[in-house]
């Protein structure tokens, strides 16, 4: 073993004895068995992008998909994570072998290799040579000649014929549910970790918005697909214009809210109002772009509220409610006194909650449905030079690809953003820096601010929205749809909090109770 390689066991990673050259050594029976049974399950638990941490993993199966790089030095793999529930998920991992630990960050180390190969098995995104090759292959319009050509770059014209030298790729200084690579100040590449056996909807949304005039989304620059000889295509990653953001709107709103708690800080309140106005206007512009789809963009054509959609939406909500009530029962002991007080009506009155949502089956609705962002909240909005940019069009994490491509009322996005403001109010006023509830908080002040920001956002949004194209001039219909999607979003949020942050469950529970007991006062 090379003297430059540190002891892997110091990093809680095992050594694998190998008797074949790289990369064939990975598929030797004994090595593959160790990888699947011992190494990968532990590695996955340390990865921010692995979504199965709260479930019991029964095994992880590693499948070689393609060889990448000038010398076939990188191995594209699919990991099939099987759970005791019988369900499974597919993840993307590109493997490399390096001889110098300095090439990678600690988070990329999988195992040590010794024998025929002396080195470190790592996640290739941590290797500079892989990041450089990735951009070169994209700009070149195709993988190396030795590849079986199932890994297929699909570059936008603006990405081709770039001047040299090309910028070096780097990892950002934060972890994400996917992996982003930054290239100078020009592009970023998002490597999708959790894969779906279908084309991811995000590249199509970004391509469409970039092409048809919505310039507050980082422009589409291409994608990479898996195109097997048989079976479904999959999206492996998306290239976009890089935005040198100053932080997301969630952090900014929290900061301004905390400053604004002092009633004398008029400047913070005025600044916050300007950002609410700007965000509302940009949200309406995004939806206007989507409702005006040209005839040939059939995946984006606006649709009406037909019977099939109404039935599917009601069934979706019923299943969601059933799952959340079962989860609440299982996690009841983790809740505080106030959360239990708020949870009791939700736990015991499913009939009322279903009834509050069921009007979608019968209410006459004239407005249009469109492709939407689908997971719209303050954390998906980046601030730069006094304006906002909207990111991450993948949709709700729990949804299938087919569900993410369903067309909904634009008010589903609006509901998501208003719920995000509700979260911001509680985090700023109700919780301390450690995330613990503060005693004696004035709940009236929280609700007062939230009500005012909702009214402000909705007033600007409706002024800017093309209500004629949406056929949404009826304020009663607008309010009806918004309230139904607000209820759906709050019930959805409850699942995340019960699983991850039980102390925060009070926020969606307050939202649910607020919606169920809403007055008929004007929303804007």
Beta strands, then each sheet from edge to edge (+ up, - down):
strand 1: 15-18
strand 2: 57-68
strand 3: 74-83
strand 4: 88-98
strand 5: 109-115
strand 6: 119-123
strand 7: 151-155
strand 8: 169-171
strand 9: 179-183
strand 10: 187-191
strand 11: 194-195
strand 12: 220-226
strand 13: 234-241
strand 14: 381-384
strand 15: 387-390
sheet 1: 1+ 5+ 6- 4+ 3- 2+
sheet 2: 1+ 5+ 6- 4+ 11-
sheet 3: 7+ 12- 13+ 10- 9+ 8-
sheet 4: 14+ 15-
end
